[in-house]
Amino acid sequence: MKKMNTLINRLMCSAVLLPFTVFASAQQPWTLRQCIDYALEHNIQVKQQDVNRLQRELDVSTAKNSRLPDLSASASENFSFGRGLTAQNTYTNTNTSSTSFGLNTSVPLFTGYRIPRTLELQKLNLEAATADLEKAKNDIRMQVAQAYVQILYNMELCDVAKRQISIDSMHVHRLTEMMRNGKASGTEVAQQEASLAQSRLTATQADNDYRLSLLTLSQLLELPSPESFTISRDVAVPEILPSMDLISPDAIYQEALMIKPEIQAEQYRLEGTLKSIDIAKSAKLPNLSFQAGLGSNYYKTSGYPSDGFFKQLNNNFSQYIGLSLSVPIFNRYETRNNIKSAQLNRYNQQLQLDNVKKGLYKEIQQAYYNAVAAQAKYESSAEAKRSQDEAFRLMSAKYEYGKANITEFNEAKNNLMKAESDLVRAKYEYLYQRALTDFYRGRELSFND
């Protein structure tokens, strides 16, 4: 119970300490590990699942303590008016009052195995809730990793856009000088200035996308604002990503079945339905309990003498012990229907487990083929980038010697920029899909090999 109170206090205090944590953490870029850890600590969905797990712990405690005896105290005061029985065993019109006290206890001796079966069921429910909590954490890990990759991608696009601005600015300056010397026309300068303006617009859009992706991640982390929040670019991403050796979806699926918490949760619930059937069957068996109690009373009739209050309590003091046996004979088919209902719940839970397994297999298939496609796209984009690099180099040389006009040069430059953007997108998509397939196999989400 002390441990549970500590967990509850931690959950309640985290909301109060959030602004201070954010202030302390926002001074430096966040790594992926820091983002995931922070999200697991502060995300509301994760907290809700943790509260649900704590509730299941209380259910286990309740089931375990149901073996203990109960104890209750009672007191009553009664007034009677009109014709009644006197102490002389005669009836007369008079007023009477009585006061009684009692202390009672009962101990379940045999409940048709309902108590131990209920305890086993609640333990399975606790295991399922713990697995649900881990599933919620895994979902947050995947969402944070995806948002983190999107920010890295947008950062790269911003760099590409800035490089294009630098190139266009240099050519605007060069053409302006050439125009002053009569070696370039005003039209060429105007075209290059228009190209520079377009590059600046592209950079603005890239910066906006970057800020929006920061907002998305900050919301996943439950930060109050994305201001001063940024991520670390210290991710060991090689210039050329190696090809990955993907195992088949069936092999990944077999590994995932053994470790994924969503599968474990449904298996615990399926096992729990057997306990529910046994609990329903417990109603067919007798119940035996031990009972004991203490009691006394005070009685007074108006107009008749009576002993004092404490003397009557002492004289009327009584004790009792006893056994109570209840044998079920017929309860309007309620027990039979409860058993059938529990059996139907087991069948439905088996369907739920099968459905979750199929859903997991579909996710793994999708992740596998996305990874294959991402790898092919990355390799094609890398080849396209190399081709555009060479094409732009040749076009730049032709433009320098006056064998190509400004339109041809800008077209080659734009093609190179598009190839760079496509390669950046393909690289980070490939990086994420590769990490995702490993994550289904139980490995930590990381972009570092």
Steps between C-alpha positions, in 0.01 A plus 500: 500500500791733575636434151160574346468829692844599375397431140177698540688794649750485214221512243335797671823694553624459145237743372613760756869456420450502122573871436822483704612185319433663165696811596798292607491276194435763236847653537664237281396283203315179585623163385260229387561312824414809704184563298379143547578496873326833553194392303473179701510703818254773404269375224137498617407171328791325672396649834144377450623148433717521811197602706312202357785273607490647853126429508566136413751484787222614734274228360765239581526636854121492540481139381786395725349666809159342445633197691525711817223519762279806506402692812207733553348682793135597535287710730126566495246700695129418476189669641159331511164667565159340572414148604804283562648216700621584849768336712222307678404342169173687480373748244415855590491847346837649585818647352819292478857565389787264432869543427716224354869461409672233296840396365499239223754319284491236230772296330454330162607137538396365161354695211500242224858605409368843396758698700819332368362499145413870525850574627653313204273693262600835647868410474451422131316831456799674660737329257277606209490860626879500531527378140251770393725759663800369307295508179415866564869570557592325175244707310649819642851382416400446137319832474791690654753327274293578192462864601871519580591367154265752341684782676837366384364482146371857515833616638674348200254669265573832666870443439435416134288813460769718662763358266282587204459855629878526531548376143233732359635798694847436364369483142292816543811682616704352215245592231462850644874556465494353149212730404701800614778386268256442217544121506148415625156638432248641744270215407750244627540692826123522543463126434765419757343735755167325442674168559648639824155614615361153429783342700423731790134402482599134504721563803213677677271205435768258620543704818123501557487122456787467746321710760177306455685171546652639822148587613381145428778347709459750782131412520586130522731588788219704664718811498304824551675668206752413227690821570869437579445132423725336244653159440854379467632419154769277645356191336754265349353500150768413244511685172420173324271265689587131466246255366320308769443128505131473583364175634158390380180640655414152629830479688451849648145405594611188686742708704239770563245246629733420788572857610234747385294620799172522308518125437594427861212714630240312297652164599473593867137598446433174321646308793288715729180386326572146627509638853173683434339171396629335819366791708158459341510128576581577864138600549406127474695417816400556866627795702614462860586785733579544868316769696542645846371799688454688826192693604299659779192719542318735732118493532263742676120511526332827602336472840684184604823474699814376321864440577757764414653536154841346571355231723266387222787506249701277734207267573394476133851450361503204260739329260450264214697294249367297213546351157289598202460261207329599177427231241378617156208298368321710239551866414288538186781381268711803593813290561454305178463819296799662671715201402381517140563874494856446628555237229379741233737765636785254464408434137478874436839554666652230280368691198647820642840333539485370142404847378791665683739240356373566149530874556859456616581285198355765268709769671813290461422428135445869434818595684698234310383604154534868591859426599563317171347787304691758706827320432432488125389863502812604688731318258320652201507847655872467572564404138282787378689741727835385359369550146366846576829596667685413182237670282518818706881495493500476121227765465692735731808462284300567183338802662840635609624483140181650358383179333180483706252770593365591842179302444689179436722564800203557734326192368807289580525663841132434578537139392792463737305656784211262439740205493652612830155537660390159371818341635453661841140378520596151384791485745294578808208288389740210454659575837163495679366190326819311576476594868130407502557146375762452772256643757246229419773250584536648848794730440524855624388776265824659386640652182856411588631167376 
